[in-house]
Amino acid sequence: MLNPVCFILVNTLLLLTLNLSPLTADEKEAGVKRVRFYTAPSEGGEAKLFIVPGEYYTAGSPVFSPDGQKLAFDGRKSQEGENFSDGKIMTVNADGTNLEAVGSGVMPSWSPQGNRIAFSHLSPSGVAIMHADGTHVEMIEEGGWGAQWSPDGKKIAYTVRSGNRANIRVYDLVEGTKTNLLSEGESPYSTIYWNMAWSPDSNWVCFKGRNVDQGTYEIATLNIAGKQQGYKVHYSNKTAPYADIAWHPSGEKIVFAAGSQPRQLMQFNPAEDKPPAPIDIKVNGTIIGDVCFTPDGQSLLFNVSGTGE
């Protein structure tokens, strides 16, 4: 018998595509490009259309609620001239109903109970939390970016600037403290990007950084107790990978997208020294790079740009 999360996810895969508007025949004829979300087995294979996000032709940063009953992402009506500053936090039920914009912002991250969302506030720019229905918005820190809630619910990680270097700051919701993970003068990064990922045990973060000393882009893991407790570069290249990172619920796999478009989803085990390996996914369209795992870890969800289904 399927457990409740698996049951919800199976029904999601069957129903969501039936309830959110796909391209019309006229749009297909005109070659209109828009973003869709697809799913594929986490080990690779044939991708299947998951949702077409209504009137929001640009959409990214997908993330499932911990119980699998909702999907959150950010979107904007780019076909109507909306740009990044018009971004909205979107949620949709697992049965495809109630697609709605719950508030202004981008890059949602669910709390472990699924009743709140951390996100990047747009005006003023900063990191914030709100109730899942968009009410009770609370700014954590202006100037912060890319808030990600830890699986244990106790911390929120985000990026900050310190002089000409970037750092990862962790806000402890229990103690109310804010701590930089890299000590003064320790960060090699001019930029640390959005949508980092927490390990399932909440002891590590995986992120994309621009190494100003090496002139490369890196995918690295860092222990939240500090660099001396654990830091490892798993991927380094002159060509920037995409910033979205997904950490498998087992802790044994991290996925990100490498290369210029068309991008390739890559995977590696953070406990091993093997380089990232490509995931063979067959999909009708161009992979953008925003990616997450379903809560059971069996599938990847990612966004694709294209004109067809």
HURANOR-V473547 format. One record per backbone hydrogen bond with DSSP energy under -0.5 kcal/mol. NH is the residue of the N-H (numbers start at 1). CO is the residue of the C=O. If there is no record, write none. Layout:
BEGIN
NH & CO
NH & CO
END
This chain:
BEGIN
7 & 3
8 & 4
9 & 5
10 & 6
11 & 7
12 & 8
13 & 9
14 & 10
15 & 11
16 & 12
18 & 15
19 & 15
19 & 16
20 & 16
28 & 24
29 & 25
30 & 26
31 & 28
32 & 27
34 & 306
35 & 57
36 & 304
37 & 51
38 & 302
39 & 48
40 & 300
42 & 298
44 & 41
45 & 280
47 & 282
48 & 39
50 & 37
51 & 37
53 & 51
54 & 52
56 & 53
57 & 55
58 & 76
60 & 74
63 & 72
65 & 70
68 & 65
71 & 92
72 & 63
73 & 90
74 & 60
75 & 88
76 & 58
78 & 76
80 & 77
81 & 78
82 & 77
86 & 83
87 & 84
88 & 75
89 & 103
90 & 73
90 & 88
91 & 100
92 & 71
93 & 97
94 & 69
96 & 93
100 & 91
100 & 98
102 & 89
102 & 100
103 & 89
105 & 87
106 & 120
109 & 118
111 & 116
114 & 111
117 & 130
118 & 109
119 & 128
120 & 106
121 & 119
121 & 126
123 & 124
126 & 121
127 & 141
128 & 119
129 & 138
130 & 117
131 & 135
132 & 115
134 & 131
138 & 129
140 & 127
141 & 127
143 & 125
144 & 141
145 & 159
148 & 157
150 & 155
153 & 150
156 & 171
157 & 148
158 & 169
159 & 145
160 & 167
162 & 165
165 & 162
166 & 189
167 & 160
169 & 158
169 & 167
170 & 179
171 & 156
171 & 169
172 & 170
172 & 177
173 & 154
173 & 171
174 & 154
176 & 172
179 & 170
181 & 168
183 & 181
186 & 183
187 & 183
190 & 210
191 & 210
193 & 208
197 & 206
199 & 204
202 & 199
205 & 222
206 & 197
207 & 220
209 & 218
210 & 191
211 & 209
211 & 216
212 & 188
212 & 210
213 & 188
215 & 211
216 & 211
217 & 237
218 & 209
219 & 235
220 & 207
220 & 218
221 & 232
222 & 205
223 & 230
224 & 203
226 & 223
227 & 181
229 & 226
230 & 226
230 & 227
232 & 221
234 & 219
234 & 232
235 & 219
237 & 217
242 & 257
245 & 195
246 & 255
248 & 246
248 & 253
251 & 248
254 & 268
255 & 246
256 & 266
257 & 244
258 & 264
263 & 287
264 & 258
266 & 256
267 & 277
268 & 254
270 & 268
272 & 269
276 & 234
277 & 267
279 & 265
280 & 278
281 & 279
282 & 45
283 & 281
285 & 283
286 & 305
287 & 285
288 & 303
289 & 303
292 & 301
294 & 299
297 & 294
300 & 40
301 & 292
302 & 38
303 & 290
304 & 36
305 & 286
306 & 34
END
